Amino acid sequence: MENWLFWLIIIILLTVIEVATINLVSVWFVASAIIALILSFFVDSFFVQSLVFVVGGLIIMVITRPMLLKTFGKRNTKTNTDRIIGMIGIVTEDIKKNHVGEVKVDGKKWSAISDTPIKKDDTVIIEEIVGVKLRVRKEDE
């Protein structure tokens, strides 16, 4: 197989991986594979091409990754679950201090925690969402 064809296949495979993961996994090596592809037309040594691919990919990653993560990475995605904050719910399982109970709010059951014990059938106000649990307080407090 011609070296340029090998690098073209690597570019296509790495591009497919990057598109499938969208986590900035292989984008740097796509760039270094393009450089190795171009180099394959001028240098016959597959070892030199491979060395440029690996070292080039690592250098590109070290230089550009922090900037790309700052620009595109770690974004807080809001969901419509935030709308239940402030709503009133009904306790369906007792909530004890340091033990998870259950609250029904907006037609859905949620695990719930509270700083104070709350009995079943009491009404509560949703204060915040902590992970997958609701932090609630008794309505009359």
C-alpha positions in Angstrom: 0.0 0.0 0.0 1.2 3.5 -0.8 2.1 5.6 2.2 -0.2 8.4 1.1 -3.1 6.0 0.9 -2.4 4.8 4.4 -2.4 8.4 5.8 -5.6 9.2 3.9 -7.3 6.1 5.5 -6.0 7.2 8.9 -7.4 10.8 8.4 -10.8 9.4 7.5 -10.9 7.0 10.4 -9.8 9.6 12.9 -12.3 12.1 11.5 -15.1 9.5 11.9 -14.0 8.9 15.5 -14.0 12.6 16.3 -17.4 13.2 14.8 -18.8 10.2 16.7 -17.4 11.3 20.0 -17.5 15.1 19.8 -15.2 15.1 22.8 -12.0 16.4 21.2 -10.4 13.0 21.2 -8.6 12.7 17.9 -8.8 16.1 16.2 -5.1 16.8 16.8 -4.1 13.6 15.2 -6.3 14.3 12.2 -4.1 17.5 11.7 -0.9 15.6 12.2 -2.1 12.8 9.8 -2.7 15.5 7.2 0.9 16.7 7.7 2.2 13.1 7.4 0.1 12.7 4.2 1.8 15.7 2.7 5.2 14.6 3.9 4.6 11.2 2.3 4.9 12.8 -1.2 8.4 14.1 -0.3 9.9 11.6 2.1 9.8 7.9 1.5 10.6 6.8 5.0 7.4 5.5 6.7 9.3 5.8 10.1 9.9 9.5 9.6 6.2 10.0 8.5 5.0 8.1 11.6 7.3 10.1 13.9 6.0 13.3 12.5 2.4 12.0 13.0 2.9 11.1 16.6 5.1 14.0 17.7 3.1 16.5 15.7 -0.2 15.3 17.1 1.2 15.6 20.7 2.6 19.0 20.1 -0.6 20.3 18.5 -2.6 18.8 21.4 -0.4 20.4 24.1 -0.6 23.8 22.3 -4.3 23.9 21.3 -6.2 21.7 23.8 -6.5 24.3 26.7 -7.7 27.0 24.2 -10.2 24.7 22.6 -11.6 23.4 25.9 -11.9 27.0 27.1 -13.8 27.9 24.0 -15.9 24.8 23.3 -15.8 22.5 26.3 -17.7 22.3 29.6 -20.8 24.2 29.0 -23.7 24.1 31.5 -26.7 22.8 29.7 -29.9 24.0 31.3 -32.9 21.7 31.2 -36.5 22.4 31.8 -36.3 20.6 35.2 -35.2 23.9 36.7 -38.8 25.2 36.4 -39.9 23.0 39.3 -37.8 25.0 41.7 -40.2 26.9 43.9 -43.1 24.6 43.1 -45.0 22.7 45.8 -44.8 18.9 46.0 -46.3 16.2 48.1 -44.1 13.8 50.2 -44.8 10.2 49.1 -42.1 8.6 51.4 -40.9 10.1 54.7 -37.8 12.2 54.4 -35.5 11.8 57.4 -32.4 13.8 58.2 -29.5 12.3 56.2 -31.9 9.8 54.5 -33.5 10.1 51.1 -37.3 10.2 50.8 -39.6 10.8 47.9 -41.6 13.7 46.6 -44.1 14.0 43.8 -44.0 17.3 42.0 -45.4 18.2 38.6 -46.7 14.7 38.2 -43.3 13.0 38.6 -41.7 11.3 41.6 -38.3 12.5 42.7 -35.8 11.4 45.4 -35.7 14.2 47.9 -33.5 15.4 50.8 -34.2 17.9 53.6 -32.4 19.4 56.6 -35.4 18.5 58.8 -37.6 15.3 58.9 -40.8 15.6 56.8 -43.6 13.1 57.0 -45.5 11.4 54.2 -48.4 13.5 52.7 -46.9 16.8 53.9 -46.5 19.5 51.3 -43.0 20.9 50.6 -41.4 23.6 48.5 -38.7 22.6 46.1 -35.6 24.7 46.9 -33.0 23.3 44.5 -32.0 20.3 42.4 -28.8 18.6 43.7 -27.7 16.0 41.2 -30.8 13.9 40.7 -32.4 14.7 44.1 -34.6 17.6 45.2 -33.7 19.6 48.2 -37.0 20.5 49.8 -38.4 22.3 52.9 -41.7 21.9 54.6 -44.2 24.4 53.1 -45.1 26.0 56.4 -41.5 26.7 57.5 
